[in-house]
Amino acid sequence: MQLTYKILLHKEPEGQYTAMVPALPGCITYGEDVDHAIAMAKEAIELYIEHLQETGQDIPDDSATLEYSLNLTA
């Protein structure tokens, strides 16, 4: 099964990164840098999916989600 997930990375004031997976509510983790945050997010996603499978729940993903970033000048 091929699943796609978007990971949102937010740089914290201390320099670390928060990684959030919008398709999986509550799937949030942290990393010391971008690469570490992505690795932690991959692990969190795998554990989240494992839990969904064990409890017989549907597994959502972002394969049908389009993303666009809009920049505005205020």
Secondary structure in CASP SS format (residue, H / E / C, confidence):
PFRMAT SS
TARGET T0000
AUTHOR 0000-0000-0000
METHOD secondary structure of the structure
MODEL  1
M C 1.00
Q C 1.00
L C 1.00
T C 1.00
Y C 1.00
K C 1.00
I C 1.00
L E 1.00
L E 1.00
H E 1.00
K E 1.00
E C 1.00
P C 1.00
E C 1.00
G C 1.00
Q C 1.00
Y E 1.00
T E 1.00
A E 1.00
M E 1.00
V C 1.00
P C 1.00
A C 1.00
L C 1.00
P C 1.00
G C 1.00
C C 1.00
I E 1.00
T E 1.00
Y E 1.00
G E 1.00
E C 1.00
D C 1.00
V H 1.00
D H 1.00
H H 1.00
A H 1.00
I H 1.00
A H 1.00
M H 1.00
A H 1.00
K H 1.00
E H 1.00
A H 1.00
I H 1.00
E H 1.00
L H 1.00
Y H 1.00
I H 1.00
E H 1.00
H H 1.00
L H 1.00
Q H 1.00
E H 1.00
T C 1.00
G C 1.00
Q C 1.00
D C 1.00
I C 1.00
P C 1.00
D C 1.00
D C 1.00
S C 1.00
A C 1.00
T C 1.00
L C 1.00
E C 1.00
Y C 1.00
S C 1.00
L C 1.00
N C 1.00
L C 1.00
T C 1.00
A C 1.00
END
